[in-house]
Amino acid sequence: MTSKTAQTLDRVVIRFAGDSGDGMQLTGDRFTSETAALGNDLSTLPNFPAEIRAPQGTLPGVSSFQLHFADHDVLTPGDAPDVLVAMNPAALKANIGDVPRGATVIVNTDEFTKRNLGKVGYETSPLEDGSLESWHVHPVALTSITVEALAEFSGLSRKEKERAKNMFALGLLSWMYTRPTTGTEQFLKSKFGARPEILEANLTALHAGWNYGETTEDFASTYVVAPAPMPPGTYRNVTGNTALALGLVSASHRAGRPLVLGSYPITPASDILHALSSMKRHGVTTIQAEDEIAGAGIALGAAYGGAVGVTTTSGPGIALKAETIGLAVALELPLVVVDIQRGGPSTGLPTKTEQADLLQVMYGRNGESPLPVIAAQTPADCFDAALDAVRIATTYRTPVVLLSDGYLANGSEPWSVPSVDDLPQMHVDLASEPNMTDDNGEPVFRPYLRDPETLARPWAVPGTAGLEHRIGGIEKADVTGDISYDPDNHEKMVRLRQAKVDGVTVPDVEVDDPTGDARILVLGWGSTYGPIAAATRVVRNAGQPVARAHVRHINPFPANLGDVLRRYDRVLVPEMNTGQLAMLLRSKYLVDVRSHTAIRGLPFTTVELAGAITTTLQEVQ
Amino acid sequence: MTTTTDLGMPTTGTPDGLAHVPHLPQDEPKQTKRDFTSDQEVRWCPGCGDYVILAAVQSFLPDLGLRRENIVFVSGIGCSSRFPYYLDTYGMHSIHGRAPAIATGLATSRPDLSVWVVTGDGDALSIGGNHLIHALRRNVNMTILLFNNQIYGLTKGQYSPTSRPGTVTKSSPLGSVDAPFNPVSLALGAEATFVGRAMESDRDELKSVLRAAAEHRGAALVEIYQNCPIFNDGAFEALKDRTQQAARIVRLHSGEAVTVGTEEDRRVLVRTTGGGSEFVPEAEVGARDVVVHDAHADDPSAAFALSRLDTPEMSHVPMGIFRQVERPTYDDQVRAQVDAAVDTAGGPATDDDLQALLRGKDTWTVG
């Protein structure tokens, strides 16, 4: 066994790229898990086409998974890869533009055939024509070495053997970055336990990849990235969608009300439906509806019956659910609507991220129909945001929209698992008796008599004797809830519903301004949290003071937001849309905030945002 | 990869649609129509068939002996959908076409409720067609009352999906060219386990079909012919007219021959050699193959064939129960899966169980 040198690095960004069928997401997931187990902080960004299997070897079929890990806290999946693993010419062509010169590129030479090169418009092989000479290229015949390593598996076809090449690549990278493979071995055992030969083949390929790195002279050294100092605790890696599902279940548990999900499959929200469908043990009911509208209707029907009713979707689904959400506004029943935003309009970019549904969820309904809107900031934060959404919905008897996006949904990061005892307690009081006396002194139930503090109406569920009442989408008379077309009553009810939402208690926005003398503020919402934090760090490290704040609650805004905005010479608002939060801030606070926007289906890079901040700094100097 | 799981059906072992709904104790005084009448002023047009149906339902509900608070009426939009306001039960007047979806969420999460949907031909068959067929195919435990007046009333008289071809309305001044739905055929095609039809004016028939529908475990659809005196008056006059009624209405009784007409002039449905059927005078039946109605047949083909006797001219209109079969309900099975998961795990999730879920299978410890 040769012993190679080991170099220490503080951070690494790796991108695995291949054909949609090459198993790159799985490879990335496993490498992430190994990295998490080692104690590095990390952030991931899967990037895959909407097509399940685009034509093999073509550019539209390229799927990739990027992972950023470090010995310090990681805020983004990284701008540019230090290492690109390209399983075919298409993967190379689609990704090399993001890879800085001097970085490492590992290519699967077996796939660089004339035919495959031709599919993506390479006239000559980039491995031979010198076009890659600025990169550190490791040509590895990944497919044929894998097949050779599996020569003894006589029961497997060549195709089945080839399929294990992602495990060979994982083994090689695990060796390079000294990652433990025991977790992956356990994973393979549970995945392929019923098919021993496939299991053995994958394990053999994994070990062959490791051994290849150790023995071949092409790889001179391994790299060590030390664990990041993280607060003590038990950690796991979570994607945003997993964290969101766990948050909903936890909220239901703490509220003592069963969780009922009505949902129609849609990218990138379906994983929440999948996750909750496997949590029946926690009393969770999931109903895969016939359409988006029914998903919302089912959730609302369940909420009427006393459940925590949730519907999950993406932007196109929100458009379809709008009328039902409006009904929930009128009925004043709790309903949690989760929007995992993706690129739009219309079908748009189903697998890419965007923040362009903000105005839709704020205003995309008929009539004056205000509702609370909250936005998750990081994958792990989706857990807290879900708890918050359920708290507001059940306390104020209102539909609540929880915004996430494709970046948070599929991206992952380590999460310090909270203790159940530390989760917020939710008190949900169902009405059980009459709440007024009528003119004759008889006790009566008035479904629209409000709690003076929250302005919430009673949640009186069917099955409660003596509280029989009728609700509906026609305007209600104040207090009685009877049908009313009275002009003054309508005015009163519209303003009451607005006042209820305006009165939702939300914490003040916190400003991060370490030096206390910043003249500009970078204000964001949602998934730009990581990129903004990383970019402000870069600017501060260059000696420039800059303040940063992030709003979770967009309706209502935190009470101190106006004061915060006015405290700075300039406010920069980066968004993955054409300036939707900026529009809300300008109209509400009359502050001349500056937008920095991008609509590329991808999160901001640190470099880009740092540049925008620096430019803004120069403007005020 | 597709896997299937044997659900070990049936899961509840009861065909009674009201089995899990609390009933009044035997010694309590029987409810009356008054108990089900709300304090709201009824606002349908004078002479509307909806009044008759409301009165029938209010006087029929006490017969079920259910606790009033465990009855919920959910409606959509349209004249008929105002129905819940006038009943002193729980009720929700929702949005156009969506009542079956809302009722699905309610019925699935609350087995202790008797859930009713009130809808019309536009609400159920046009804007809400999708929810209706899916509620029927899933067999969610609910009773759907479809008031069919063959017109849009609340929007002031446009043709509906059940209007006869050629119907002249404000939106079809030269006559409607839309081919209409036959709601019974549609429901049977959508795998409904209970399908009935009644006339608003025939209170006894209506109550008997409603009762069977309410007690059916699963989705029950009852089409109720209802007259709109303003925009489509007399749509069912041929069936109400005493002189024509007997010759047109085919009263369905499971286990009996399908006949039409009076005692003196009875015609019997027999199969023809081409696979169809025809009515022939009773005296001419002889050895011919008489169609005997079987509402409980697994195969819905015969019930479907009966539904096709109906034509826009209403020469022969079957009334009664077309289909009444047992099939595991969606909501029972959903609850059974959740209950089994909870039971297998030793009861409702504790804080420790939730903690284990949050930790997952792949954790590491720092510090």
HADDOCK unambig.tbl for C-alpha pairs under 7 A between the chains (distance, minus, plus):
assign (segid A and resid 37 and name CA) (segid B and resid 364 and name CA) 5.91 0.50 0.50
assign (segid A and resid 230 and name CA) (segid B and resid 366 and name CA) 6.86 0.50 0.50
assign (segid A and resid 231 and name CA) (segid B and resid 366 and name CA) 6.97 0.50 0.50
assign (segid A and resid 232 and name CA) (segid B and resid 366 and name CA) 4.71 0.50 0.50
assign (segid A and resid 232 and name CA) (segid B and resid 367 and name CA) 4.44 0.50 0.50
assign (segid A and resid 233 and name CA) (segid B and resid 365 and name CA) 5.73 0.50 0.50
assign (segid A and resid 233 and name CA) (segid B and resid 366 and name CA) 5.33 0.50 0.50
assign (segid A and resid 233 and name CA) (segid B and resid 367 and name CA) 6.67 0.50 0.50
assign (segid A and resid 234 and name CA) (segid B and resid 363 and name CA) 6.49 0.50 0.50
assign (segid A and resid 234 and name CA) (segid B and resid 364 and name CA) 5.72 0.50 0.50
assign (segid A and resid 234 and name CA) (segid B and resid 365 and name CA) 4.47 0.50 0.50
assign (segid A and resid 234 and name CA) (segid B and resid 366 and name CA) 6.41 0.50 0.50
assign (segid A and resid 235 and name CA) (segid B and resid 363 and name CA) 5.32 0.50 0.50
assign (segid A and resid 235 and name CA) (segid B and resid 364 and name CA) 5.22 0.50 0.50
assign (segid A and resid 235 and name CA) (segid B and resid 365 and name CA) 5.96 0.50 0.50
assign (segid A and resid 236 and name CA) (segid B and resid 359 and name CA) 6.88 0.50 0.50
assign (segid A and resid 236 and name CA) (segid B and resid 362 and name CA) 6.17 0.50 0.50
assign (segid A and resid 236 and name CA) (segid B and resid 363 and name CA) 4.55 0.50 0.50
assign (segid A and resid 236 and name CA) (segid B and resid 364 and name CA) 6.46 0.50 0.50
assign (segid A and resid 246 and name CA) (segid B and resid 358 and name CA) 6.65 0.50 0.50
assign (segid A and resid 280 and name CA) (segid B and resid 338 and name CA) 5.02 0.50 0.50
assign (segid A and resid 280 and name CA) (segid B and resid 341 and name CA) 5.92 0.50 0.50
assign (segid A and resid 281 and name CA) (segid B and resid 338 and name CA) 6.52 0.50 0.50
assign (segid A and resid 281 and name CA) (segid B and resid 341 and name CA) 4.70 0.50 0.50
assign (segid A and resid 281 and name CA) (segid B and resid 342 and name CA) 4.59 0.50 0.50
assign (segid A and resid 281 and name CA) (segid B and resid 345 and name CA) 6.75 0.50 0.50
assign (segid A and resid 281 and name CA) (segid B and resid 349 and name CA) 6.97 0.50 0.50
assign (segid A and resid 282 and name CA) (segid B and resid 342 and name CA) 6.87 0.50 0.50
assign (segid A and resid 282 and name CA) (segid B and resid 348 and name CA) 6.86 0.50 0.50
assign (segid A and resid 282 and name CA) (segid B and resid 349 and name CA) 5.41 0.50 0.50
assign (segid A and resid 283 and name CA) (segid B and resid 338 and name CA) 6.09 0.50 0.50
assign (segid A and resid 283 and name CA) (segid B and resid 342 and name CA) 6.77 0.50 0.50
assign (segid A and resid 285 and name CA) (segid B and resid 338 and name CA) 6.86 0.50 0.50
assign (segid A and resid 290 and name CA) (segid B and resid 134 and name CA) 6.71 0.50 0.50
assign (segid A and resid 294 and name CA) (segid B and resid 101 and name CA) 5.06 0.50 0.50
assign (segid A and resid 297 and name CA) (segid B and resid 98 and name CA) 6.84 0.50 0.50
assign (segid A and resid 297 and name CA) (segid B and resid 101 and name CA) 5.28 0.50 0.50
assign (segid A and resid 297 and name CA) (segid B and resid 102 and name CA) 4.50 0.50 0.50
assign (segid A and resid 298 and name CA) (segid B and resid 101 and name CA) 5.41 0.50 0.50
assign (segid A and resid 298 and name CA) (segid B and resid 102 and name CA) 4.76 0.50 0.50
assign (segid A and resid 298 and name CA) (segid B and resid 104 and name CA) 5.95 0.50 0.50
assign (segid A and resid 298 and name CA) (segid B and resid 105 and name CA) 3.88 0.50 0.50
assign (segid A and resid 299 and name CA) (segid B and resid 105 and name CA) 6.01 0.50 0.50
assign (segid A and resid 300 and name CA) (segid B and resid 102 and name CA) 6.39 0.50 0.50
assign (segid A and resid 301 and name CA) (segid B and resid 102 and name CA) 4.34 0.50 0.50
assign (segid A and resid 301 and name CA) (segid B and resid 103 and name CA) 5.98 0.50 0.50
assign (segid A and resid 301 and name CA) (segid B and resid 105 and name CA) 4.66 0.50 0.50
assign (segid A and resid 301 and name CA) (segid B and resid 106 and name CA) 4.59 0.50 0.50
assign (segid A and resid 302 and name CA) (segid B and resid 105 and name CA) 4.68 0.50 0.50
assign (segid A and resid 302 and name CA) (segid B and resid 106 and name CA) 4.59 0.50 0.50
assign (segid A and resid 302 and name CA) (segid B and resid 109 and name CA) 5.96 0.50 0.50
assign (segid A and resid 305 and name CA) (segid B and resid 106 and name CA) 5.77 0.50 0.50
assign (segid A and resid 305 and name CA) (segid B and resid 110 and name CA) 6.68 0.50 0.50
assign (segid A and resid 417 and name CA) (segid B and resid 358 and name CA) 6.54 0.50 0.50
assign (segid A and resid 417 and name CA) (segid B and resid 359 and name CA) 6.16 0.50 0.50
assign (segid A and resid 419 and name CA) (segid B and resid 355 and name CA) 6.83 0.50 0.50
assign (segid A and resid 420 and name CA) (segid B and resid 351 and name CA) 6.37 0.50 0.50
assign (segid A and resid 420 and name CA) (segid B and resid 355 and name CA) 5.92 0.50 0.50
assign (segid A and resid 462 and name CA) (segid B and resid 69 and name CA) 6.03 0.50 0.50
assign (segid A and resid 462 and name CA) (segid B and resid 70 and name CA) 6.00 0.50 0.50
assign (segid A and resid 462 and name CA) (segid B and resid 90 and name CA) 5.98 0.50 0.50
assign (segid A and resid 463 and name CA) (segid B and resid 69 and name CA) 4.75 0.50 0.50
assign (segid A and resid 463 and name CA) (segid B and resid 70 and name CA) 4.54 0.50 0.50
assign (segid A and resid 464 and name CA) (segid B and resid 69 and name CA) 5.90 0.50 0.50
assign (segid A and resid 465 and name CA) (segid B and resid 69 and name CA) 5.21 0.50 0.50
assign (segid A and resid 468 and name CA) (segid B and resid 69 and name CA) 6.03 0.50 0.50
assign (segid A and resid 468 and name CA) (segid B and resid 88 and name CA) 6.50 0.50 0.50
assign (segid A and resid 468 and name CA) (segid B and resid 89 and name CA) 5.27 0.50 0.50
assign (segid A and resid 468 and name CA) (segid B and resid 90 and name CA) 4.88 0.50 0.50
assign (segid A and resid 469 and name CA) (segid B and resid 88 and name CA) 7.00 0.50 0.50
assign (segid A and resid 469 and name CA) (segid B and resid 89 and name CA) 6.56 0.50 0.50
assign (segid A and resid 469 and name CA) (segid B and resid 90 and name CA) 5.20 0.50 0.50
assign (segid A and resid 469 and name CA) (segid B and resid 91 and name CA) 6.47 0.50 0.50
assign (segid A and resid 470 and name CA) (segid B and resid 84 and name CA) 6.88 0.50 0.50
assign (segid A and resid 470 and name CA) (segid B and resid 85 and name CA) 5.91 0.50 0.50
assign (segid A and resid 470 and name CA) (segid B and resid 90 and name CA) 5.82 0.50 0.50
assign (segid A and resid 470 and name CA) (segid B and resid 91 and name CA) 4.54 0.50 0.50
assign (segid A and resid 470 and name CA) (segid B and resid 92 and name CA) 5.69 0.50 0.50
assign (segid A and resid 471 and name CA) (segid B and resid 91 and name CA) 6.36 0.50 0.50
assign (segid A and resid 471 and name CA) (segid B and resid 92 and name CA) 4.98 0.50 0.50
assign (segid A and resid 471 and name CA) (segid B and resid 93 and name CA) 6.23 0.50 0.50
assign (segid A and resid 472 and name CA) (segid B and resid 92 and name CA) 5.31 0.50 0.50
assign (segid A and resid 472 and name CA) (segid B and resid 93 and name CA) 4.24 0.50 0.50
assign (segid A and resid 472 and name CA) (segid B and resid 94 and name CA) 5.44 0.50 0.50
assign (segid A and resid 473 and name CA) (segid B and resid 93 and name CA) 6.46 0.50 0.50
assign (segid A and resid 473 and name CA) (segid B and resid 94 and name CA) 5.85 0.50 0.50
assign (segid A and resid 473 and name CA) (segid B and resid 95 and name CA) 6.89 0.50 0.50
